[in-house]
Amino acid sequence: MDLINARAVTPQPVNEPVLAYAPGSAERKALKEELARLAGEKLEIPMVIGGQRVTGSVEEHRMPHARSKVIARYHTGGPAEVERAIAAARSAWASWSRTPFTARAAIFLRAAELLATRKRPRINASTMLGQSKTAHQAEIDAACETIDFLRWNVHFAERLYAEQPVSAPGMWNALELRPLEGFVFCVTPFNFTAIGANLPTSAALMGNTVVWKPAHTAITSNWTILETLEEAGLPPGVINMVSGPGPAIGRAALDSPELAGVHFTGSTGVFQWMWKTVGENIARYRSYPRLVGETGGKDFIVAHPSADVEALRVAIVRGGYEYQGQKCSAASRIYVGRSVWDRLADPLVETIRGLKMGDVSDFTNFMGAVIDEASYAKLKGAIEGARRDPKCTILAGGECDDREGWFIRPTLIKTEDPKHELMSEELFGPVVTLYVYPDADYEETLRLVDSTSPYALTGAVFSTDRAAIARAHDLLRHAAGNFYINDKPTGAVVGQQPFGGGRASGTNDKAGSSLNLLRWVSARTVKETLVPPRDHRYPFLEPEKA
C-alpha cells in the first residue's frame, strides 16, 4: 500500500469473534490435535537478535499443571546479549523509523490474519500448555485479544496521524508523529499472551525498534508471536527478543544512553525499581525516556443491599477464579451487605466447591494450576496464615497440592477485619477474601474500598439502585481505572474498554487505545509558508500622514 499514489485507508477493525470449542466443533478438533503435537515437540527456543537465532544458557519451560513435562528448552543471555540487541535495534531504526505507516501497518494486519486463521490453534495450544490456561481463557487472550490489539492499534495509529492542525491563508501546517530516538525496552508478564504481543508491537507500529524481555514462564507462546511477526514480514532488528534473569537484563537495558522508553507489565516493586534506576541515570540519556507501566491490583467488588444475588455470584466466581485468579484485574476483595450475604453465602460456597481443576487439556476443567513454585508457595503461605488467624474463616477451598502440578483449590476466605492484609495485598492467585458489612454502612464501606489498598486497577459495583450506583461512581472515582457496573471486574476488550489503572497499579496509559500509542512518538510541527514575505517592514512602522 505504501507504493500506490493514493490515500490508503486501513481496514475498519472489528473485535475478533470468540470461538466456543464446543464438542464436535472444527475448532475443538484442531486445538486438540495441536495440543498433542506441541506436547510432543519439545521446542528449542533461541533468543532473536537482529533476525539471527542466538543461543546461550539453556533452561526448561515446564507445564504448570504437569510439572514433570517439558514443553520447550529456551536459551537465555545477559548484558552482552542486551548490548547486541541494542546495537541491532539501532541499526534497524535508521530504515524502520522512515518506513511509511501503511507499510508498517500491513505487517501487523497480516500477523493478525495469520493468528485468526492458520496460527490460531498454535497460539492457543502454546498458551494452554505453557501458562495453564483453559481453552476458553486461551481463546479470549492469546487469539482474540492479540488479534484485536494488532488490528485496533493500526486503526488508532491511523487516526492519530490524521489529526492535523489548521492552516491559515498562505501557509500549510502539519504535525508529524516521529518515532522516539533510541530503543524501547519492553518487559512482558506470563499471564496474558496478548500483553506479550502488544507491548513490543505497539511501540514498533509507531516506528520504534524494540528490545523485548518476555517472561520465561510464557516463552513458548511468546515465541509463537515472534515467529508469526517474522512470517508477516517484520524486518530483522525491529523487535529483538532476549531472555534471561530479570535484574541482569533490566540493568543492562536501563543503563544504555539510547534508552528511549520502557513498556512494562509486571510487579509494582520491579516497576518502581526501574523508575528509580531511570531517575538515577537521567543525565546519561539522549532524551527523557517514556515510562509506561501496568503493575497489578487488589481489585474489588462491592455489593449494595439491592444487588442481584445470582449476578453477583457469577461475577465473584468468574472474576475471582478464572485463570486461577492470575489476571491483573481478578476480583480478590469482596464487600457484601449483610442482607445480600444471607442469600449469597450457601450458593456461592457450593459453586466454588464444585469448580473442577486439573490438566487444561481436559476441557471439562474450569481451572488449571498456578504458574510456578514461587507463586504456589506464596499462596499456600497466605492460606495457612488465614487458617491460623481468628479473624478469618476459610469457607471454601484451602487445599494445596504440588504432586503433579502447582494446584491451589479456589479459596474463599471471610474476614471480620476490613483492613486485613488479605484485603489490601496482592496475592495473584485463586484466593478471594470477603467482608460482610452492615447494610446501613454502604457509604462508609465505599470509603473503605477506596482507602484500604494502594492499588487502583479494576473494580465493580453491583446494585439495582441508581442512587447507590451514582454514589459508588463518585466515591470510587480514583479507586479503579476500569470501573464496572453490574459486571465482573475482568474481561476488558480492546476498542471497548481501554485498560489500565493508577496509584500503585501503574501509569494508566490505557492499552488498547490511542492514548498508549501517543507515548511512543515525539511530535514535530512543520510550517511551510507558500509565498514568503519580501519586505521586513510592518504597516505599523509607517509614519502618520499629515
KOLTOR-161177 format. One line per field, with one value per residue (C-alpha): residue number from 1; y, z, x. Coordinates in steps of 0.02 Angstrom, whole numbers, plus 50000, padded with zeros to 5 digits. Layout:
# residues N
nr <- NUM:...
c2 <- Y:...
c3 <- Z:...
c1 <- X:...
//
This chain:
# residues 546
nr <- 1:2:3:4:5:6:7:8:9:10:11:12:13:14:15:16:17:18:19:20:21:22:23:24:25:26:27:28:29:30:31:32:33:34:35:36:37:38:39:40:41:42:43:44:45:46:47:48:49:50:51:52:53:54:55:56:57:58:59:60:61:62:63:64:65:66:67:68:69:70:71:72:73:74:75:76:77:78:79:80:81:82:83:84:85:86:87:88:89:90:91:92:93:94:95:96:97:98:99:100:101:102:103:104:105:106:107:108:109:110:111:112:113:114:115:116:117:118:119:120:121:122:123:124:125:126:127:128:129:130:131:132:133:134:135:136:137:138:139:140:141:142:143:144:145:146:147:148:149:150:151:152:153:154:155:156:157:158:159:160:161:162:163:164:165:166:167:168:169:170:171:172:173:174:175:176:177:178:179:180:181:182:183:184:185:186:187:188:189:190:191:192:193:194:195:196:197:198:199:200:201:202:203:204:205:206:207:208:209:210:211:212:213:214:215:216:217:218:219:220:221:222:223:224:225:226:227:228:229:230:231:232:233:234:235:236:237:238:239:240:241:242:243:244:245:246:247:248:249:250:251:252:253:254:255:256:257:258:259:260:261:262:263:264:265:266:267:268:269:270:271:272:273:274:275:276:277:278:279:280:281:282:283:284:285:286:287:288:289:290:291:292:293:294:295:296:297:298:299:300:301:302:303:304:305:306:307:308:309:310:311:312:313:314:315:316:317:318:319:320:321:322:323:324:325:326:327:328:329:330:331:332:333:334:335:336:337:338:339:340:341:342:343:344:345:346:347:348:349:350:351:352:353:354:355:356:357:358:359:360:361:362:363:364:365:366:367:368:369:370:371:372:373:374:375:376:377:378:379:380:381:382:383:384:385:386:387:388:389:390:391:392:393:394:395:396:397:398:399:400:401:402:403:404:405:406:407:408:409:410:411:412:413:414:415:416:417:418:419:420:421:422:423:424:425:426:427:428:429:430:431:432:433:434:435:436:437:438:439:440:441:442:443:444:445:446:447:448:449:450:451:452:453:454:455:456:457:458:459:460:461:462:463:464:465:466:467:468:469:470:471:472:473:474:475:476:477:478:479:480:481:482:483:484:485:486:487:488:489:490:491:492:493:494:495:496:497:498:499:500:501:502:503:504:505:506:507:508:509:510:511:512:513:514:515:516:517:518:519:520:521:522:523:524:525:526:527:528:529:530:531:532:533:534:535:536:537:538:539:540:541:542:543:544:545:546
c2 <- 50000:50118:50118:50172:50354:50358:50399:50218:50184:50037:49907:49952:49840:49731:49629:49451:49329:49209:49027:48912:48749:48651:48461:48411:48582:48601:48719:48596:48457:48569:48628:48452:48398:48546:48513:48336:48393:48530:48421:48300:48426:48493:48655:48735:48922:49037:49221:49327:49475:49566:49423:49298:49147:49167:49028:49038:48952:48829:48822:48716:48776:48653:48638:48712:48579:48436:48499:48343:48379:48493:48592:48684:48718:48903:48998:49140:49278:49426:49600:49552:49495:49652:49760:49660:49682:49870:49879:49780:49895:50047:49977:49936:50105:50201:50118:50064:50240:50302:50161:50231:50195:50096:49977:49953:49931:49796:49687:49691:49668:49515:49448:49470:49375:49232:49218:49223:49078:48958:49005:49006:48827:48852:49013:48940:48772:48854:48965:48820:48706:48839:48951:48826:48916:48829:48827:48972:49077:49047:49091:49259:49303:49226:49227:49361:49495:49480:49495:49642:49733:49714:49770:49908:49984:50007:50095:50205:50250:50300:50416:50494:50527:50604:50730:50887:51073:51206:51306:51493:51578:51574:51430:51241:51167:50986:50883:50739:50599:50540:50380:50404:50419:50258:50092:50045:49914:49801:49685:49569:49453:49272:49294:49363:49309:49463:49577:49488:49532:49708:49790:49768:49784:49945:50031:49953:50004:50186:50165:50119:49973:49862:49756:49632:49530:49405:49311:49141:49062:49122:49093:48961:49068:49223:49128:49090:49276:49319:49183:49249:49427:49367:49270:49427:49520:49608:49661:49597:49702:49789:49675:49587:49453:49424:49302:49293:49344:49499:49605:49572:49604:49754:49838:49822:49897:50039:50086:50117:50302:50253:50202:50296:50213:50071:49974:49863:49748:49659:49687:49856:49827:49794:49945:50057:49992:50030:50205:50237:50171:50281:50429:50392:50378:50527:50632:50498:50475:50558:50608:50584:50403:50372:50259:50161:50027:49922:49842:49747:49769:49721:49725:49740:49701:49798:49738:49859:49783:49798:49688:49545:49395:49275:49400:49436:49251:49228:49384:49326:49152:49208:49367:49285:49111:49110:49079:49038:49220:49266:49410:49584:49626:49473:49507:49473:49577:49575:49688:49622:49694:49581:49553:49503:49386:49294:49244:49229:49126:48950:48955:49043:48919:48773:48840:48868:48694:48621:48702:48568:48590:48494:48473:48605:48480:48406:48530:48491:48580:48758:48795:48742:48764:48923:48972:48909:48853:49029:49075:48911:48940:49118:49067:48917:49027:49153:49016:48937:49109:49135:48964:49017:49191:49206:49349:49237:49088:48980:48947:48852:48781:48799:48637:48644:48500:48506:48321:48337:48524:48687:48666:48782:48747:48901:48976:49093:49174:49277:49406:49510:49643:49752:49816:49641:49616:49493:49642:49753:49650:49571:49381:49344:49178:49093:49166:49285:49373:49434:49558:49572:49749:49811:49865:50039:50064:50064:50237:50203:50041:50134:50241:50083:50015:50175:50184:50004:49957:50057:49991:50064:49948:49875:49868:49838:49888:49781:49869:49896:50064:50204:50321:50189:50165:50353:50363:50224:50306:50465:50397:50267:50387:50361:50183:50097:50140:50014:50025:49904:49919:49752:49655:49566:49675:49568:49548:49718:49713:49810:49953:49941:49960:50031:49951:50023:50096:50225:50237:50084:49999:50098:50248:50218:50239:50129:49983:49959:50145:50288:50355:50217:50240:50425:50378:50302:50455:50629:50764:50887:51037:51083:51251:51294:51471:51463:51638:51709:51899:52001:52158:52159:52313:52303:52428:52499:52566:52689:52870:52959:53059:53245
c3 <- 50000:50030:49843:49774:49737:49849:50025:50081:50219:50334:50357:50487:50638:50724:50880:50838:50872:51017:50961:51078:51062:51091:51073:50890:50827:50699:50811:50956:50845:50777:50951:51021:50880:50907:51095:51061:50929:51037:51192:51095:51007:51147:51056:51053:51077:51042:51076:50920:50890:50725:50650:50699:50811:50962:51087:51268:51433:51418:51533:51527:51511:51602:51606:51770:51783:51740:51802:51753:51568:51470:51333:51273:51302:51289:51278:51395:51396:51495:51474:51321:51228:51281:51210:51049:51042:51069:50926:50815:50862:50823:50654:50609:50671:50525:50398:50506:50577:50396:50334:50284:50407:50278:50254:50442:50465:50330:50429:50588:50496:50411:50580:50647:50500:50524:50707:50662:50541:50519:50679:50793:50858:50887:50988:51094:51123:51171:51296:51369:51395:51443:51553:51608:51531:51485:51303:51335:51430:51295:51158:51233:51271:51152:50998:51012:51117:51023:50857:50923:50982:50812:50712:50826:50856:50668:50670:50819:50739:50577:50674:50765:50602:50529:50671:50595:50638:50538:50406:50393:50222:50139:50240:50259:50434:50478:50635:50616:50745:50743:50823:50980:50963:51032:51078:51180:51316:51331:51480:51473:51601:51599:51625:51457:51291:51219:51329:51265:51090:51122:51218:51085:50934:50990:51002:50838:50746:50781:50700:50852:50871:51023:51146:51217:51375:51388:51548:51545:51602:51441:51325:51217:51170:51152:51032:50927:50924:50863:50730:50669:50657:50558:50439:50418:50357:50511:50464:50565:50715:50737:50883:50969:51098:51241:51381:51545:51728:51754:51853:51734:51576:51652:51720:51553:51458:51580:51585:51398:51345:51199:51306:51236:51332:51444:51409:51560:51637:51798:51983:52068:52152:51988:51902:52047:52037:51852:51880:52015:51904:51759:51878:51938:51757:51690:51643:51530:51415:51247:51291:51436:51425:51417:51562:51540:51665:51720:51883:51970:52078:52226:52128:52213:52201:52315:52327:52381:52475:52313:52216:52106:52204:52057:51950:52098:52124:51943:51947:52102:52031:51857:51912:52055:51993:51802:51754:51936:51988:51893:51796:51844:51851:51952:52091:52255:52386:52403:52508:52530:52625:52765:52686:52522:52608:52695:52521:52435:52558:52525:52334:52319:52428:52341:52170:52221:52296:52134:52020:51932:51924:51833:51667:51546:51403:51486:51426:51572:51694:51746:51811:51788:51900:51960:51861:51962:52129:52195:52165:52241:52398:52420:52403:52516:52648:52639:52657:52805:52885:52864:52939:53098:53105:53221:53113:52960:52911:52758:52684:52529:52462:52556:52488:52403:52303:52214:52174:51988:51963:52060:52109:52231:52257:52229:52403:52484:52649:52756:52868:53011:52982:52827:52843:52847:52738:52633:52586:52538:52474:52302:52302:52116:52136:52166:52340:52366:52531:52580:52709:52761:52807:52891:52758:52831:52810:52620:52602:52739:52650:52487:52580:52646:52469:52413:52556:52601:52457:52370:52200:52081:51931:51917:52023:52013:52099:52100:52130:52055:52144:52029:52175:52253:52087:52070:52245:52207:52043:52136:52292:52194:52054:52081:52151:51981:51806:51739:51832:51803:51847:51874:51793:51848:51850:51719:51532:51458:51269:51150:51070:51202:51373:51361:51504:51643:51818:51929:52102:52131:51980:51853:51739:51667:51486:51427:51322:51180:51141:51052:51222:51235:51058:51092:51218:51080:50970:50980:50887:50765:50696:50516:50441:50258:50202:50023:49971:50097:50132:50037:50146:50330:50369:50453:50419:50595:50556:50428:50492:50522:50371:50398
c1 <- 50000:50147:50190:50023:49981:49827:49775:49758:49631:49664:49525:49394:49430:49302:49331:49381:49237:49268:49259:49162:49262:49102:49106:49105:49163:49302:49399:49396:49464:49602:49652:49656:49770:49885:49894:49951:50076:50151:50161:50271:50383:50496:50534:50706:50681:50829:50848:50821:50938:50942:50843:50979:50947:51061:51099:51153:51123:50979:50827:50670:50491:50379:50191:50125:49988:50107:50274:50370:50332:50448:50362:50518:50701:50742:50906:50950:51080:51140:51213:51315:51160:51067:51207:51199:51010:51026:51151:51032:50888:50996:51043:50862:50798:50875:50761:50612:50585:50570:50460:50288:50148:50050:50196:50215:50028:50020:50142:50039:49875:49948:50006:49830:49758:49882:49833:49648:49669:49814:49908:49757:49772:49959:49946:49806:49892:50057:49965:49867:50016:50143:50034:49900:49752:49591:49535:49415:49542:49673:49549:49497:49678:49804:49693:49558:49642:49807:49716:49617:49774:49856:49705:49641:49814:49830:49661:49709:49876:49791:49675:49823:49915:49757:49740:49814:49819:49728:49819:49792:49790:49959:50031:50023:50040:50071:50100:50222:50223:50403:50468:50571:50760:50834:50754:50602:50631:50478:50456:50306:50222:50166:49981:49925:49998:49912:50017:50173:50114:50051:50192:50327:50213:50126:50295:50355:50197:50238:50410:50515:50634:50624:50722:50596:50617:50474:50430:50515:50352:50268:50414:50327:50177:50286:50398:50244:50205:50380:50379:50211:50277:50427:50314:50210:50364:50435:50613:50762:50809:50641:50594:50739:50697:50819:50777:50870:50874:50767:50892:51036:50934:50846:51003:51092:50946:50914:51098:51104:51110:50999:50850:50700:50560:50502:50342:50312:50183:50230:50250:50242:50410:50501:50424:50470:50648:50651:50583:50713:50853:50800:50797:50972:51031:50934:51087:51158:51008:50993:50814:50696:50634:50447:50395:50235:50188:50040:50087:49948:49795:49689:49529:49361:49178:49061:48882:48745:48596:48495:48618:48557:48621:48635:48729:48843:48879:48931:49039:49133:49164:49215:49302:49397:49441:49453:49633:49670:49648:49807:49732:49789:49604:49547:49422:49512:49419:49231:49118:48941:48794:48729:48558:48641:48763:48621:48557:48725:48829:48766:48752:48921:49013:48928:48979:49161:49174:49107:49236:49338:49527:49663:49755:49691:49698:49544:49412:49298:49413:49366:49542:49723:49875:49960:50111:50260:50331:50359:50176:50119:50224:50161:49979:49997:50077:49935:49804:49894:49906:49719:49686:49778:49700:49548:49484:49473:49366:49401:49229:49286:49447:49610:49686:49857:49933:50101:50122:50081:50072:50055:49873:49783:49599:49488:49480:49354:49403:49284:49366:49298:49431:49403:49583:49657:49811:49710:49601:49747:49895:49901:49915:49889:49802:49634:49611:49464:49432:49260:49198:49015:48961:48801:48676:48667:48855:48859:48937:49063:49107:49137:49263:49344:49358:49442:49568:49613:49727:49864:49808:49680:49663:49487:49331:49145:48985:48827:48663:48491:48476:48535:48569:48683:48772:48796:48869:48992:49036:49082:49169:49267:49315:49502:49494:49492:49550:49423:49258:49114:48930:48841:48981:49140:49298:49387:49370:49417:49402:49515:49421:49284:49365:49543:49641:49748:49744:49825:49901:50011:49932:50032:50035:49860:49914:49770:49825:49703:49682:49767:49823:49952:50017:50048:50181:50289:50301:50376:50281:50359:50266:50304:50252:50275:50245:50185:50241:50366:50365:50493:50490:50539:50433:50262:50121:50129:50304:50235:50231:50066:50005:49990
//
